Amino acid sequence: MADLGGTLIAYIAWKHATRGLDLKAVDGFTPDQRFFIGVAQWACGDERPEHKRANAITNPHSPNEFR
């Protein structure tokens, strides 16, 4: 839920920051689509096993493959 809430807040902030700008489609994707593609790519990260172990102890977020 936190990732969804953070994504929503980031999207609203991005829309506010780009209001009035003439954003164009790139590679057939609208600016809004590119925003969410960026979010999806962020969630597809990969980690080394030792980093996963450390995060399991210290990070309240789920590992990327479970998001």
All heavy atoms as TSV, in Angstrom:
chain	resi	resn	atom	element	x	y	z
A	1	MET	N	N	0.812	-1.187	0.000
A	1	MET	CA	C	0.000	0.000	0.000
A	1	MET	C	C	0.860	1.258	0.000
A	1	MET	O	O	0.496	2.238	-0.611
A	1	MET	CB	C	-0.929	0.006	1.216
A	1	MET	CG	C	-2.072	-1.010	1.134
A	1	MET	SD	S	-3.097	-0.883	-0.342
A	1	MET	CE	C	-3.941	0.639	-0.083
A	2	ALA	N	N	1.977	1.213	0.701
A	2	ALA	CA	C	2.833	2.402	0.764
A	2	ALA	C	C	3.364	2.757	-0.624
A	2	ALA	O	O	3.436	3.942	-0.975
A	2	ALA	CB	C	3.974	2.180	1.742
A	3	ASP	N	N	3.750	1.743	-1.411
A	3	ASP	CA	C	4.247	2.022	-2.763
A	3	ASP	C	C	3.167	2.668	-3.610
A	3	ASP	O	O	3.433	3.604	-4.369
A	3	ASP	CB	C	4.734	0.746	-3.438
A	3	ASP	CG	C	6.039	0.238	-2.858
A	3	ASP	OD1	O	6.745	1.021	-2.197
A	3	ASP	OD2	O	6.341	-0.943	-3.068
A	4	LEU	N	N	1.943	2.183	-3.482
A	4	LEU	CA	C	0.838	2.762	-4.247
A	4	LEU	C	C	0.582	4.201	-3.817
A	4	LEU	O	O	0.414	5.095	-4.654
A	4	LEU	CB	C	-0.435	1.923	-4.077
A	4	LEU	CG	C	-1.659	2.422	-4.832
A	4	LEU	CD1	C	-1.390	2.506	-6.322
A	4	LEU	CD2	C	-2.834	1.516	-4.556
A	5	GLY	N	N	0.573	4.439	-2.514
A	5	GLY	CA	C	0.377	5.798	-2.012
A	5	GLY	C	C	1.491	6.729	-2.454
A	5	GLY	O	O	1.239	7.868	-2.861
A	6	GLY	N	N	2.720	6.257	-2.389
A	6	GLY	CA	C	3.859	7.057	-2.826
A	6	GLY	C	C	3.803	7.355	-4.312
A	6	GLY	O	O	4.123	8.469	-4.751
A	7	THR	N	N	3.384	6.356	-5.089
A	7	THR	CA	C	3.250	6.551	-6.532
A	7	THR	C	C	2.181	7.596	-6.825
A	7	THR	O	O	2.377	8.472	-7.676
A	7	THR	CB	C	2.903	5.220	-7.226
A	7	THR	OG1	O	3.975	4.296	-6.997
A	7	THR	CG2	C	2.710	5.400	-8.716
A	8	LEU	N	N	1.068	7.526	-6.126
A	8	LEU	CA	C	-0.012	8.491	-6.329
A	8	LEU	C	C	0.452	9.906	-5.980
A	8	LEU	O	O	0.220	10.851	-6.746
A	8	LEU	CB	C	-1.228	8.108	-5.492
A	8	LEU	CG	C	-2.419	9.062	-5.586
A	8	LEU	CD1	C	-2.936	9.145	-7.013
A	8	LEU	CD2	C	-3.521	8.615	-4.648
A	9	ILE	N	N	1.134	10.056	-4.856
A	9	ILE	CA	C	1.639	11.377	-4.459
A	9	ILE	C	C	2.655	11.889	-5.481
A	9	ILE	O	O	2.628	13.065	-5.866
A	9	ILE	CB	C	2.236	11.324	-3.046
A	9	ILE	CG1	C	1.118	11.097	-2.020
A	9	ILE	CG2	C	3.018	12.598	-2.730
A	9	ILE	CD1	C	1.612	10.760	-0.633
A	10	ALA	N	N	3.551	11.021	-5.941
A	10	ALA	CA	C	4.545	11.420	-6.937
A	10	ALA	C	C	3.871	11.821	-8.244
A	10	ALA	O	O	4.263	12.809	-8.883
A	10	ALA	CB	C	5.537	10.283	-7.186
A	11	TYR	N	N	2.835	11.079	-8.644
A	11	TYR	CA	C	2.120	11.392	-9.891
A	11	TYR	C	C	1.426	12.751	-9.788
A	11	TYR	O	O	1.521	13.580	-10.702
A	11	TYR	CB	C	1.111	10.287	-10.207
A	11	TYR	CG	C	0.326	10.530	-11.469
A	11	TYR	CD1	C	0.945	10.446	-12.709
A	11	TYR	CD2	C	-1.020	10.845	-11.427
A	11	TYR	CE1	C	0.238	10.676	-13.881
A	11	TYR	CE2	C	-1.736	11.075	-12.587
A	11	TYR	CZ	C	-1.097	10.985	-13.805
A	11	TYR	OH	O	-1.810	11.221	-14.964
A	12	ILE	N	N	0.766	12.995	-8.679
A	12	ILE	CA	C	0.089	14.286	-8.485
A	12	ILE	C	C	1.115	15.421	-8.490
A	12	ILE	O	O	0.893	16.467	-9.122
A	12	ILE	CB	C	-0.737	14.268	-7.183
A	12	ILE	CG1	C	-1.921	13.311	-7.332
A	12	ILE	CG2	C	-1.212	15.663	-6.820
A	12	ILE	CD1	C	-2.639	13.005	-6.025
A	13	ALA	N	N	2.247	15.217	-7.815
A	13	ALA	CA	C	3.293	16.245	-7.793
A	13	ALA	C	C	3.853	16.476	-9.190
A	13	ALA	O	O	4.087	17.628	-9.597
A	13	ALA	CB	C	4.403	15.835	-6.831
A	14	TRP	N	N	4.072	15.414	-9.944
A	14	TRP	CA	C	4.594	15.534	-11.307
A	14	TRP	C	C	3.595	16.280	-12.185
A	14	TRP	O	O	3.985	17.158	-12.959
A	14	TRP	CB	C	4.904	14.149	-11.867
A	14	TRP	CG	C	5.302	14.171	-13.310
A	14	TRP	CD1	C	6.484	14.603	-13.841
A	14	TRP	CD2	C	4.496	13.764	-14.414
A	14	TRP	NE1	N	6.454	14.482	-15.206
A	14	TRP	CE2	C	5.251	13.968	-15.584
A	14	TRP	CE3	C	3.210	13.238	-14.530
A	14	TRP	CZ2	C	4.760	13.676	-16.852
A	14	TRP	CZ3	C	2.729	12.941	-15.787
A	14	TRP	CH2	C	3.504	13.154	-16.934
A	15	LYS	N	N	2.306	15.949	-12.061
A	15	LYS	CA	C	1.277	16.643	-12.853
A	15	LYS	C	C	1.267	18.129	-12.506
A	15	LYS	O	O	1.143	18.984	-13.391
A	15	LYS	CB	C	-0.106	16.026	-12.617
A	15	LYS	CG	C	-0.270	14.619	-13.176
A	15	LYS	CD	C	-0.100	14.556	-14.668
A	15	LYS	CE	C	-1.358	14.946	-15.385
A	15	LYS	NZ	N	-1.247	14.768	-16.845
A	16	HIS	N	N	1.396	18.442	-11.225
A	16	HIS	CA	C	1.420	19.842	-10.799
A	16	HIS	C	C	2.667	20.551	-11.352
A	16	HIS	O	O	2.577	21.672	-11.851
A	16	HIS	CB	C	1.394	19.913	-9.268
A	16	HIS	CG	C	1.464	21.304	-8.732
A	16	HIS	ND1	N	0.412	22.195	-8.830
A	16	HIS	CD2	C	2.455	21.970	-8.105
A	16	HIS	CE1	C	0.764	23.343	-8.292
A	16	HIS	NE2	N	2.006	23.229	-7.838
A	17	ALA	N	N	3.815	19.898	-11.280
A	17	ALA	CA	C	5.073	20.503	-11.729
A	17	ALA	C	C	5.119	20.703	-13.242
A	17	ALA	O	O	5.817	21.594	-13.723
A	17	ALA	CB	C	6.255	19.649	-11.282
A	18	THR	N	N	4.407	19.880	-13.988
A	18	THR	CA	C	4.457	19.971	-15.452
A	18	THR	C	C	3.217	20.639	-16.041
A	18	THR	O	O	3.092	20.702	-17.267
A	18	THR	CB	C	4.632	18.569	-16.073
A	18	THR	OG1	O	3.536	17.733	-15.687
A	18	THR	CG2	C	5.947	17.936	-15.651
A	19	ARG	N	N	2.347	21.139	-15.188
A	19	ARG	CA	C	1.138	21.816	-15.677
A	19	ARG	C	C	1.543	22.992	-16.566
A	19	ARG	O	O	2.441	23.758	-16.242
A	19	ARG	CB	C	0.312	22.318	-14.497
A	19	ARG	CG	C	-1.019	22.873	-14.880
A	19	ARG	CD	C	-1.813	23.346	-13.715
A	19	ARG	NE	N	-1.154	22.953	-12.469
A	19	ARG	CZ	C	-1.637	23.178	-11.282
A	19	ARG	NH1	N	-2.756	23.812	-11.136
A	19	ARG	NH2	N	-0.982	22.794	-10.204
A	20	GLY	N	N	0.908	23.084	-17.702
A	20	GLY	CA	C	1.195	24.177	-18.620
A	20	GLY	C	C	2.335	23.908	-19.578
A	20	GLY	O	O	2.544	24.678	-20.517
A	21	LEU	N	N	3.090	22.853	-19.374
A	21	LEU	CA	C	4.173	22.504	-20.294
A	21	LEU	C	C	3.610	21.694	-21.456
A	21	LEU	O	O	2.647	20.942	-21.300
A	21	LEU	CB	C	5.251	21.685	-19.582
A	21	LEU	CG	C	5.980	22.379	-18.444
A	21	LEU	CD1	C	6.990	21.420	-17.816
A	21	LEU	CD2	C	6.671	23.633	-18.926
A	22	ASP	N	N	4.216	21.830	-22.604
A	22	ASP	CA	C	3.788	21.086	-23.791
A	22	ASP	C	C	4.598	19.800	-23.885
A	22	ASP	O	O	5.559	19.705	-24.648
A	22	ASP	CB	C	3.963	21.944	-25.037
A	22	ASP	CG	C	3.429	21.279	-26.290
A	22	ASP	OD1	O	2.524	20.430	-26.172
A	22	ASP	OD2	O	3.927	21.601	-27.382
A	23	LEU	N	N	4.223	18.813	-23.072
A	23	LEU	CA	C	4.922	17.527	-23.080
A	23	LEU	C	C	4.435	16.703	-24.257
A	23	LEU	O	O	3.239	16.601	-24.499
A	23	LEU	CB	C	4.670	16.790	-21.766
A	23	LEU	CG	C	5.077	17.532	-20.498
A	23	LEU	CD1	C	4.719	16.708	-19.271
A	23	LEU	CD2	C	6.562	17.849	-20.513
A	24	LYS	N	N	5.351	16.126	-24.965
A	24	LYS	CA	C	5.005	15.370	-26.171
A	24	LYS	C	C	5.239	13.876	-25.967
A	24	LYS	O	O	6.002	13.468	-25.099
A	24	LYS	CB	C	5.852	15.866	-27.327
A	24	LYS	CG	C	5.700	17.360	-27.591
A	24	LYS	CD	C	5.999	17.692	-29.005
A	24	LYS	CE	C	5.925	19.173	-29.289
A	24	LYS	NZ	N	4.691	19.812	-29.018
A	25	ALA	N	N	4.577	13.102	-26.793
A	25	ALA	CA	C	4.792	11.658	-26.793
A	25	ALA	C	C	6.213	11.367	-27.283
A	25	ALA	O	O	6.745	12.070	-28.139
A	25	ALA	CB	C	3.770	10.966	-27.684
A	26	VAL	N	N	6.821	10.328	-26.712
A	26	VAL	CA	C	8.154	9.875	-27.117
A	26	VAL	C	C	8.059	8.381	-27.353
A	26	VAL	O	O	7.550	7.643	-26.509
A	26	VAL	CB	C	9.210	10.185	-26.027
A	26	VAL	CG1	C	10.560	9.611	-26.405
A	26	VAL	CG2	C	9.305	11.682	-25.781
A	27	ASP	N	N	8.534	7.938	-28.492
A	27	ASP	CA	C	8.500	6.515	-28.853
A	27	ASP	C	C	7.090	5.942	-28.760
A	27	ASP	O	O	6.893	4.782	-28.394
A	27	ASP	CB	C	9.452	5.701	-27.977
A	27	ASP	CG	C	10.915	6.053	-28.227
A	27	ASP	OD1	O	11.244	6.453	-29.367
A	27	ASP	OD2	O	11.720	5.918	-27.292
A	28	GLY	N	N	6.088	6.767	-29.031
A	28	GLY	CA	C	4.702	6.306	-29.027
A	28	GLY	C	C	4.051	6.273	-27.652
A	28	GLY	O	O	2.925	5.823	-27.520
A	29	PHE	N	N	4.747	6.747	-26.615
A	29	PHE	CA	C	4.197	6.745	-25.258
A	29	PHE	C	C	3.902	8.176	-24.820
A	29	PHE	O	O	4.748	9.069	-24.957
A	29	PHE	CB	C	5.178	6.109	-24.268
A	29	PHE	CG	C	5.435	4.663	-24.531
A	29	PHE	CD1	C	6.630	4.250	-25.075
A	29	PHE	CD2	C	4.467	3.706	-24.221
A	29	PHE	CE1	C	6.870	2.913	-25.319
A	29	PHE	CE2	C	4.712	2.366	-24.464
A	29	PHE	CZ	C	5.903	1.965	-25.016
A	30	THR	N	N	2.722	8.381	-24.266
A	30	THR	CA	C	2.354	9.689	-23.742
A	30	THR	C	C	3.196	9.988	-22.507
A	30	THR	O	O	3.773	9.073	-21.900
A	30	THR	CB	C	0.866	9.734	-23.353
A	30	THR	OG1	O	0.666	8.874	-22.216
A	30	THR	CG2	C	-0.037	9.326	-24.511
A	31	PRO	N	N	3.263	11.248	-22.094
A	31	PRO	CA	C	3.997	11.566	-20.865
A	31	PRO	C	C	3.483	10.787	-19.656
A	31	PRO	O	O	4.280	10.306	-18.842
A	31	PRO	CB	C	3.783	13.072	-20.703
A	31	PRO	CG	C	3.593	13.562	-22.107
A	31	PRO	CD	C	2.829	12.465	-22.791
A	32	ASP	N	N	2.179	10.627	-19.529
A	32	ASP	CA	C	1.626	9.865	-18.411
A	32	ASP	C	C	2.063	8.399	-18.475
A	32	ASP	O	O	2.421	7.807	-17.454
A	32	ASP	CB	C	0.096	9.950	-18.404
A	32	ASP	CG	C	-0.392	11.324	-17.998
A	32	ASP	OD1	O	-0.061	12.305	-18.691
A	32	ASP	OD2	O	-1.108	11.425	-16.986
A	33	GLN	N	N	2.035	7.831	-19.657
A	33	GLN	CA	C	2.471	6.439	-19.800
A	33	GLN	C	C	3.941	6.296	-19.432
A	33	GLN	O	O	4.330	5.339	-18.768
A	33	GLN	CB	C	2.237	5.953	-21.239
A	33	GLN	CG	C	0.788	5.731	-21.564
A	33	GLN	CD	C	0.574	5.434	-23.039
A	33	GLN	OE1	O	1.203	6.042	-23.910
A	33	GLN	NE2	N	-0.316	4.492	-23.321
A	34	ARG	N	N	4.777	7.259	-19.838
A	34	ARG	CA	C	6.198	7.197	-19.509
A	34	ARG	C	C	6.423	7.310	-18.003
A	34	ARG	O	O	7.320	6.661	-17.453
A	34	ARG	CB	C	6.976	8.269	-20.261
A	34	ARG	CG	C	7.033	7.994	-21.771
A	34	ARG	CD	C	8.089	8.790	-22.516
A	34	ARG	NE	N	8.326	10.125	-22.032
A	34	ARG	CZ	C	7.677	11.225	-22.438
A	34	ARG	NH1	N	6.717	11.123	-23.348
A	34	ARG	NH2	N	7.991	12.402	-21.941
A	35	PHE	N	N	5.599	8.100	-17.317
A	35	PHE	CA	C	5.707	8.190	-15.858
A	35	PHE	C	C	5.523	6.801	-15.240
A	35	PHE	O	O	6.330	6.358	-14.423
A	35	PHE	CB	C	4.659	9.150	-15.298
A	35	PHE	CG	C	4.644	9.203	-13.801
A	35	PHE	CD1	C	5.463	10.084	-13.120
A	35	PHE	CD2	C	3.826	8.354	-13.060
A	35	PHE	CE1	C	5.470	10.115	-11.732
A	35	PHE	CE2	C	3.821	8.379	-11.672
A	35	PHE	CZ	C	4.651	9.266	-11.008
A	36	PHE	N	N	4.465	6.105	-15.656
A	36	PHE	CA	C	4.183	4.800	-15.054
A	36	PHE	C	C	5.146	3.718	-15.530
A	36	PHE	O	O	5.418	2.766	-14.787
A	36	PHE	CB	C	2.716	4.414	-15.283
A	36	PHE	CG	C	1.800	5.241	-14.434
A	36	PHE	CD1	C	1.062	6.272	-14.981
A	36	PHE	CD2	C	1.708	5.012	-13.075
A	36	PHE	CE1	C	0.230	7.052	-14.191
A	36	PHE	CE2	C	0.891	5.787	-12.262
A	36	PHE	CZ	C	0.145	6.816	-12.830
A	37	ILE	N	N	5.689	3.851	-16.725
A	37	ILE	CA	C	6.745	2.933	-17.166
A	37	ILE	C	C	7.957	3.101	-16.257
A	37	ILE	O	O	8.580	2.124	-15.838
A	37	ILE	CB	C	7.114	3.169	-18.644
A	37	ILE	CG1	C	5.971	2.687	-19.546
A	37	ILE	CG2	C	8.428	2.475	-19.006
A	37	ILE	CD1	C	6.121	3.095	-20.999
A	38	GLY	N	N	8.289	4.334	-15.914
A	38	GLY	CA	C	9.394	4.592	-14.997
A	38	GLY	C	C	9.163	3.975	-13.636
A	38	GLY	O	O	10.069	3.392	-13.036
A	39	VAL	N	N	7.936	4.069	-13.129
A	39	VAL	CA	C	7.604	3.450	-11.840
A	39	VAL	C	C	7.780	1.937	-11.930
A	39	VAL	O	O	8.352	1.307	-11.037
A	39	VAL	CB	C	6.164	3.815	-11.409
A	39	VAL	CG1	C	5.732	3.002	-10.210
A	39	VAL	CG2	C	6.055	5.302	-11.113
A	40	ALA	N	N	7.295	1.352	-13.023
A	40	ALA	CA	C	7.399	-0.099	-13.190
A	40	ALA	C	C	8.861	-0.539	-13.285
A	40	ALA	O	O	9.247	-1.556	-12.711
A	40	ALA	CB	C	6.631	-0.533	-14.436
A	41	GLN	N	N	9.679	0.228	-13.984
A	41	GLN	CA	C	11.091	-0.132	-14.100
A	41	GLN	C	C	11.799	-0.023	-12.754
A	41	GLN	O	O	12.667	-0.837	-12.442
A	41	GLN	CB	C	11.781	0.745	-15.143
A	41	GLN	CG	C	11.357	0.392	-16.550
A	41	GLN	CD	C	11.957	1.309	-17.586
A	41	GLN	OE1	O	12.308	2.448	-17.306
A	41	GLN	NE2	N	12.072	0.809	-18.808
A	42	TRP	N	N	11.420	0.943	-11.940
A	42	TRP	CA	C	12.001	1.073	-10.604
A	42	TRP	C	C	11.713	-0.189	-9.776
A	42	TRP	O	O	12.565	-0.674	-9.051
A	42	TRP	CB	C	11.432	2.315	-9.916
A	42	TRP	CG	C	11.656	2.318	-8.450
A	42	TRP	CD1	C	12.800	2.662	-7.786
A	42	TRP	CD2	C	10.715	1.928	-7.444
A	42	TRP	NE1	N	12.619	2.512	-6.434
A	42	TRP	CE2	C	11.345	2.064	-6.201
A	42	TRP	CE3	C	9.397	1.480	-7.483
A	42	TRP	CZ2	C	10.703	1.766	-5.001
A	42	TRP	CZ3	C	8.762	1.191	-6.301
A	42	TRP	CH2	C	9.410	1.334	-5.081
A	43	ALA	N	N	10.498	-0.719	-9.929
A	43	ALA	CA	C	10.093	-1.879	-9.133
A	43	ALA	C	C	10.696	-3.185	-9.654
A	43	ALA	O	O	10.548	-4.213	-9.018
A	43	ALA	CB	C	8.572	-1.979	-9.106
A	44	CYS	N	N	11.364	-3.142	-10.788
A	44	CYS	CA	C	11.952	-4.352	-11.369
A	44	CYS	C	C	13.441	-4.474	-11.073
A	44	CYS	O	O	14.169	-5.125	-11.807
A	44	CYS	CB	C	11.736	-4.366	-12.883
A	44	CYS	SG	S	10.030	-4.600	-13.353
A	45	GLY	N	N	13.886	-3.857	-10.024
A	45	GLY	CA	C	15.302	-3.878	-9.693
A	45	GLY	C	C	15.796	-5.262	-9.317
A	45	GLY	O	O	15.028	-6.176	-9.053
A	46	ASP	N	N	17.101	-5.400	-9.297
A	46	ASP	CA	C	17.732	-6.663	-8.928
A	46	ASP	C	C	18.762	-6.359	-7.838
A	46	ASP	O	O	19.390	-5.309	-7.856
A	46	ASP	CB	C	18.402	-7.294	-10.141
A	46	ASP	CG	C	18.775	-8.737	-9.914
A	46	ASP	OD1	O	18.261	-9.344	-8.957
A	46	ASP	OD2	O	19.584	-9.254	-10.688
A	47	GLU	N	N	18.905	-7.277	-6.902
A	47	GLU	CA	C	19.834	-7.077	-5.796
A	47	GLU	C	C	20.741	-8.283	-5.629
A	47	GLU	O	O	20.350	-9.407	-5.928
A	47	GLU	CB	C	19.070	-6.914	-4.473
A	47	GLU	CG	C	18.125	-5.763	-4.402
A	47	GLU	CD	C	17.415	-5.759	-3.063
A	47	GLU	OE1	O	16.380	-6.423	-2.948
A	47	GLU	OE2	O	17.928	-5.093	-2.144
A	48	ARG	N	N	21.915	-8.046	-5.108
A	48	ARG	CA	C	22.807	-9.143	-4.759
A	48	ARG	C	C	22.263	-9.842	-3.519
A	48	ARG	O	O	21.601	-9.223	-2.675
A	48	ARG	CB	C	24.208	-8.613	-4.479
A	48	ARG	CG	C	24.878	-8.061	-5.731
A	48	ARG	CD	C	26.196	-7.493	-5.371
A	48	ARG	NE	N	25.925	-6.392	-4.432
A	48	ARG	CZ	C	26.830	-5.555	-3.979
A	48	ARG	NH1	N	28.065	-5.673	-4.341
A	48	ARG	NH2	N	26.501	-4.593	-3.141
A	49	PRO	N	N	22.498	-11.136	-3.364
A	49	PRO	CA	C	21.978	-11.882	-2.209
A	49	PRO	C	C	22.352	-11.264	-0.863
A	49	PRO	O	O	21.526	-11.204	0.054
A	49	PRO	CB	C	22.587	-13.269	-2.374
A	49	PRO	CG	C	22.862	-13.401	-3.831
A	49	PRO	CD	C	23.205	-12.013	-4.301
A	50	GLU	N	N	23.596	-10.773	-0.728
A	50	GLU	CA	C	23.996	-10.190	0.555
A	50	GLU	C	C	23.234	-8.895	0.848
A	50	GLU	O	O	22.940	-8.586	2.001
A	50	GLU	CB	C	25.511	-9.954	0.618
A	50	GLU	CG	C	26.077	-9.064	-0.464
A	50	GLU	CD	C	26.474	-9.776	-1.745
A	50	GLU	OE1	O	26.065	-10.926	-1.983
A	50	GLU	OE2	O	27.217	-9.154	-2.531
A	51	HIS	N	N	22.893	-8.167	-0.194
A	51	HIS	CA	C	22.103	-6.948	-0.010
A	51	HIS	C	C	20.668	-7.314	0.394
A	51	HIS	O	O	20.064	-6.645	1.235
A	51	HIS	CB	C	22.120	-6.119	-1.300
A	51	HIS	CG	C	21.578	-4.744	-1.132
A	51	HIS	ND1	N	20.441	-4.320	-1.751
A	51	HIS	CD2	C	22.026	-3.703	-0.395
A	51	HIS	CE1	C	20.196	-3.068	-1.406
A	51	HIS	NE2	N	21.147	-2.660	-0.583
A	52	LYS	N	N	20.132	-8.369	-0.187
A	52	LYS	CA	C	18.787	-8.836	0.187
A	52	LYS	C	C	18.740	-9.236	1.663
A	52	LYS	O	O	17.781	-8.933	2.363
A	52	LYS	CB	C	18.369	-10.033	-0.669
A	52	LYS	CG	C	17.855	-9.663	-2.010
A	52	LYS	CD	C	17.322	-10.898	-2.697
A	52	LYS	CE	C	16.904	-10.573	-4.106
A	52	LYS	NZ	N	16.340	-11.713	-4.785
A	53	ARG	N	N	19.768	-9.935	2.116
A	53	ARG	CA	C	19.807	-10.355	3.529
A	53	ARG	C	C	19.837	-9.142	4.452
A	53	ARG	O	O	19.109	-9.071	5.444
A	53	ARG	CB	C	21.018	-11.249	3.789
A	53	ARG	CG	C	20.818	-12.679	3.336
A	53	ARG	CD	C	21.908	-13.602	3.868
A	53	ARG	NE	N	23.214	-13.313	3.297
A	53	ARG	CZ	C	23.626	-13.737	2.105
A	53	ARG	NH1	N	22.831	-14.474	1.367
A	53	ARG	NH2	N	24.827	-13.433	1.661
A	54	ALA	N	N	20.658	-8.170	4.131
A	54	ALA	CA	C	20.740	-6.960	4.953
A	54	ALA	C	C	19.410	-6.213	4.934
A	54	ALA	O	O	18.939	-5.736	5.974
A	54	ALA	CB	C	21.864	-6.060	4.456
A	55	ASN	N	N	18.799	-6.115	3.771
A	55	ASN	CA	C	17.507	-5.425	3.669
A	55	ASN	C	C	16.402	-6.156	4.413
A	55	ASN	O	O	15.491	-5.526	4.956
A	55	ASN	CB	C	17.105	-5.233	2.212
A	55	ASN	CG	C	17.684	-3.964	1.628
A	55	ASN	OD1	O	18.101	-3.067	2.364
A	55	ASN	ND2	N	17.713	-3.875	0.317
A	56	ALA	N	N	16.462	-7.471	4.443
A	56	ALA	CA	C	15.435	-8.244	5.158
A	56	ALA	C	C	15.421	-7.886	6.642
A	56	ALA	O	O	14.384	-7.940	7.298
A	56	ALA	CB	C	15.679	-9.734	4.973
A	57	ILE	N	N	16.565	-7.482	7.153
A	57	ILE	CA	C	16.687	-7.122	8.569
A	57	ILE	C	C	16.385	-5.649	8.808
A	57	ILE	O	O	15.759	-5.291	9.802
A	57	ILE	CB	C	18.105	-7.463	9.075
A	57	ILE	CG1	C	18.333	-8.962	8.985
A	57	ILE	CG2	C	18.321	-6.958	10.487
A	57	ILE	CD1	C	19.779	-9.375	9.160
A	58	THR	N	N	16.793	-4.789	7.873
A	58	THR	CA	C	16.752	-3.348	8.133
A	58	THR	C	C	15.706	-2.572	7.347
A	58	THR	O	O	15.390	-1.444	7.716
A	58	THR	CB	C	18.128	-2.731	7.818
A	58	THR	OG1	O	18.423	-2.949	6.428
A	58	THR	CG2	C	19.217	-3.344	8.684
A	59	ASN	N	N	15.177	-3.140	6.282
A	59	ASN	CA	C	14.271	-2.396	5.402
A	59	ASN	C	C	12.834	-2.869	5.602
A	59	ASN	O	O	12.547	-4.058	5.453
A	59	ASN	CB	C	14.699	-2.604	3.941
A	59	ASN	CG	C	13.986	-1.677	2.989
A	59	ASN	OD1	O	12.934	-1.126	3.287
A	59	ASN	ND2	N	14.560	-1.511	1.817
A	60	PRO	N	N	11.892	-1.956	5.897
A	60	PRO	CA	C	10.506	-2.370	6.101
A	60	PRO	C	C	9.782	-2.726	4.804
A	60	PRO	O	O	8.688	-3.282	4.842
A	60	PRO	CB	C	9.868	-1.145	6.760
A	60	PRO	CG	C	10.670	0.002	6.266
A	60	PRO	CD	C	12.078	-0.529	6.135
A	61	HIS	N	N	10.387	-2.438	3.646
A	61	HIS	CA	C	9.737	-2.721	2.366
A	61	HIS	C	C	9.969	-4.165	1.930
A	61	HIS	O	O	11.003	-4.746	2.224
A	61	HIS	CB	C	10.258	-1.768	1.286
A	61	HIS	CG	C	9.932	-0.349	1.566
A	61	HIS	ND1	N	10.837	0.491	2.195
A	61	HIS	CD2	C	8.818	0.382	1.351
A	61	HIS	CE1	C	10.279	1.687	2.323
A	61	HIS	NE2	N	9.058	1.647	1.834
A	62	SER	N	N	9.019	-4.697	1.202
A	62	SER	CA	C	9.151	-6.042	0.647
A	62	SER	C	C	10.241	-6.055	-0.417
A	62	SER	O	O	10.469	-5.042	-1.076
A	62	SER	CB	C	7.838	-6.482	0.003
A	62	SER	OG	O	6.810	-6.506	0.950
A	63	PRO	N	N	10.895	-7.210	-0.629
A	63	PRO	CA	C	11.857	-7.304	-1.728
A	63	PRO	C	C	11.166	-7.009	-3.065
A	63	PRO	O	O	9.965	-7.247	-3.229
A	63	PRO	CB	C	12.330	-8.759	-1.673
A	63	PRO	CG	C	12.040	-9.186	-0.264
A	63	PRO	CD	C	10.829	-8.425	0.156
A	64	ASN	N	N	11.931	-6.502	-4.031
A	64	ASN	CA	C	11.373	-6.080	-5.301
A	64	ASN	C	C	10.560	-7.163	-5.991
A	64	ASN	O	O	9.506	-6.885	-6.566
A	64	ASN	CB	C	12.486	-5.600	-6.240
A	64	ASN	CG	C	13.070	-4.285	-5.788
A	64	ASN	OD1	O	12.395	-3.495	-5.135
A	64	ASN	ND2	N	14.309	-4.038	-6.125
A	65	GLU	N	N	11.016	-8.419	-5.928
A	65	GLU	CA	C	10.287	-9.460	-6.660
A	65	GLU	C	C	8.908	-9.746	-6.081
A	65	GLU	O	O	8.086	-10.407	-6.720
A	65	GLU	CB	C	11.103	-10.760	-6.758
A	65	GLU	CG	C	11.342	-11.440	-5.438
A	65	GLU	CD	C	12.703	-11.111	-4.837
A	65	GLU	OE1	O	13.259	-10.049	-5.114
A	65	GLU	OE2	O	13.198	-11.960	-4.076
A	66	PHE	N	N	8.613	-9.249	-4.882
A	66	PHE	CA	C	7.317	-9.464	-4.269
A	66	PHE	C	C	6.430	-8.230	-4.300
A	66	PHE	O	O	5.336	-8.228	-3.752
A	66	PHE	CB	C	7.482	-9.948	-2.830
A	66	PHE	CG	C	8.217	-11.237	-2.740
A	66	PHE	CD1	C	9.482	-11.297	-2.187
A	66	PHE	CD2	C	7.669	-12.397	-3.256
A	66	PHE	CE1	C	10.185	-12.487	-2.121
A	66	PHE	CE2	C	8.354	-13.611	-3.197
A	66	PHE	CZ	C	9.616	-13.647	-2.614
A	67	ARG	N	N	6.896	-7.176	-4.905
A	67	ARG	CA	C	6.100	-5.940	-4.968
A	67	ARG	C	C	5.104	-6.007	-6.088
A	67	ARG	O	O	5.274	-6.513	-7.105
A	67	ARG	CB	C	6.997	-4.724	-5.159
A	67	ARG	CG	C	7.790	-4.442	-3.916
A	67	ARG	CD	C	8.673	-3.252	-4.144
A	67	ARG	NE	N	9.321	-2.949	-2.885
A	67	ARG	CZ	C	9.562	-1.744	-2.468
A	67	ARG	NH1	N	9.255	-0.726	-3.186
A	67	ARG	NH2	N	10.153	-1.554	-1.325
